Every structure is written in structure tokens, then in C-alpha cells.
Amino acid sequence: MYLEWSLLKNNYLLEVKEQYEDYPYPERDPEAEKYRLLSTQMDDLEKLNHYGFAGSQTFQQAQLLVAGCGTGDAVIFLAEQLRETKSTVTALDMSAASLAVAKQRAKIRWLENIIWIQSGSSLFHVGRSNPLCSLCPLWFIDL
């Protein structure tokens, strides 16, 4: 699923965006997805359930947001764990180059439970005019 919201106001330095366009971060080879899954410690659903939800969640229809997802380590790990559920992971990043790497990694893994958003908008802009509000309620936000 691919979404682009051009309504969001950007709030970053142009130099920072250019750096991430020139050097997607962290550097990843999408082909490596064929033989390994990078696990991100804080995105392990068992730990997240234990510490964040006192063991009460099954994550069968959860919505998770990874803000500043870069080349996708957390997004891929979360989406892989949620593969057999109705849950979605939303990947948000200002860098088209970083998102392109993340999308390629997801494609290699046949992950279809990811919503991709390229935007430099603040997540914390309050108000109904923020299109990210349509993702609510979010169960977990990874910054």
C-alpha cells in the first residue's frame, strides 16, 4: 500500500534532507533480505507486549508507526512479525532514497502490510488537518 500526502508542511533543513537522499541511512543491501532478517531489540513484539501492554495484546489488528524509518530495519522486522495478522506498519521518512531501499527490502520479503509515507512533517502537529490522524488509533510509535 503506497500513500503520499503532499498536504503536510515540511519542517526540516534542506541540507539534512539532501544528505539522506545522497546517503540513505542506515546503509543496507536489499538483496541481503534473501538470507537474513535484522532484528531490532525494541521492536520485538513479545517484549513490546510485555513492557507496553502488560502482556494483554495479540497484535491481530494493530496499527504501528515507525517515524523516521530510514532504510527500514524496524519496519521490516515489525512487518515480518505481523505477517499473519491484519495489522499494518506505517513507515514514515522524509527521504525518498531511504524509503526506496526499505520498499525494495519489503518487496523481496513479499511484505504487503506496510503503508509508506514520504514526508518531513512533524508527527506532533495537532489538529484534524494532519492526514496522519487517519491512522489513529496507533498502538505503538517507534521514533
C-alpha positions in Angstrom: 0.0 0.0 0.0 1.5 3.3 -1.0 0.3 6.8 0.1 1.7 10.2 -0.5 0.4 13.2 1.4 1.6 16.4 -0.1 -0.6 18.4 2.2 1.9 18.0 5.1 4.1 21.0 5.7 7.8 20.2 5.7 9.8 21.2 8.8 13.4 20.1 8.1 16.6 21.8 6.9 17.1 21.2 3.2 20.7 20.2 3.8 19.6 17.4 6.1 17.1 16.1 3.5 19.7 16.3 0.8 22.2 14.3 3.0 19.7 11.4 3.4 18.8 11.5 -0.3 22.5 11.2 -1.1 23.3 8.7 1.7 20.2 6.6 2.7 20.6 5.5 6.3 21.5 3.1 7.6 23.2 1.6 4.5 21.5 -1.6 3.6 21.7 -4.0 0.6 18.1 -5.1 -0.1 19.4 -8.4 -1.6 20.6 -9.4 1.9 16.9 -9.8 2.8 17.0 -13.1 1.0 19.2 -14.7 3.7 18.8 -12.7 6.9 16.3 -10.7 9.0 17.7 -7.9 11.1 16.0 -7.8 14.4 15.7 -4.5 16.3 15.7 -5.2 20.0 13.0 -2.6 21.0 10.7 -3.8 18.2 10.3 -7.4 19.3 6.6 -7.9 19.7 7.0 -10.2 22.7 8.9 -7.5 24.6 6.7 -4.7 23.4 3.6 -6.7 24.6 5.2 -7.4 28.0 6.5 -3.9 28.7 4.0 -1.8 26.9 0.8 -3.7 27.3 1.3 -5.9 30.4 1.0 -9.0 28.1 -2.6 -8.2 27.0 -2.1 -7.7 23.3 -2.3 -10.2 20.4 -1.4 -7.6 17.7 -4.0 -9.1 15.4 -5.3 -5.8 14.2 -2.7 -3.3 15.4 -1.5 -0.1 13.7 2.1 0.6 14.3 4.1 3.7 13.2 7.8 3.9 12.6 8.6 7.6 12.3 11.9 8.3 10.6 12.2 4.7 9.4 15.2 5.3 7.2 16.0 2.2 5.1 13.6 0.1 7.1 15.2 -2.0 9.8 12.4 -1.6 12.3 9.6 -1.6 9.6 10.8 -4.9 8.1 11.2 -6.6 11.5 7.8 -5.5 12.7 6.0 -6.3 9.4 7.6 -9.7 9.3 6.4 -10.5 12.8 2.9 -9.3 11.9 2.8 -11.1 8.5 -0.1 -13.5 9.5 -2.3 -10.8 11.1 -4.5 -7.9 9.9 -2.1 -5.4 11.4 -0.2 -2.7 9.5 3.0 -0.9 9.9 3.3 2.7 8.7 6.7 3.7 7.5 7.3 7.5 7.6 10.5 9.1 6.4 11.5 12.4 4.6 14.0 10.7 2.3 12.7 9.2 -0.9 16.1 7.4 -1.3 15.8 5.7 2.1 12.2 4.7 1.5 13.2 3.2 -1.8 15.7 0.9 -0.1 13.1 0.0 2.5 10.4 -0.7 -0.1 12.8 -2.9 -2.0 13.6 -4.9 1.1 9.9 -5.3 1.8 9.3 -6.4 -1.8 12.0 -9.1 -1.6 10.3 -10.4 1.6 6.8 -10.2 0.0 5.6 -8.0 2.8 2.3 -6.3 2.0 1.3 -5.0 5.4 3.2 -1.7 5.2 1.9 1.8 4.4 4.7 4.0 3.0 4.6 7.8 3.6 7.3 10.2 2.4 7.0 13.4 4.4 9.1 15.7 6.6 6.0 16.8 8.5 6.0 16.8 12.2 4.1 13.9 13.8 3.1 16.2 16.6 1.3 18.8 14.5 -2.0 18.9 16.4 -5.3 19.0 14.6 -7.7 17.1 12.3 -5.9 18.6 9.3 -3.0 16.3 9.8 -3.5 13.3 7.5 -1.6 11.1 9.9 -4.7 11.3 12.1 -6.4 8.9 9.8 -4.0 6.2 11.0 -5.3 6.5 14.6 -5.6 4.8 16.9 -2.0 3.9 16.8 -0.9 1.2 19.1 2.8 1.9 19.0 5.0 4.6 17.7 8.7 3.9 17.1 10.8 7.1 16.9 
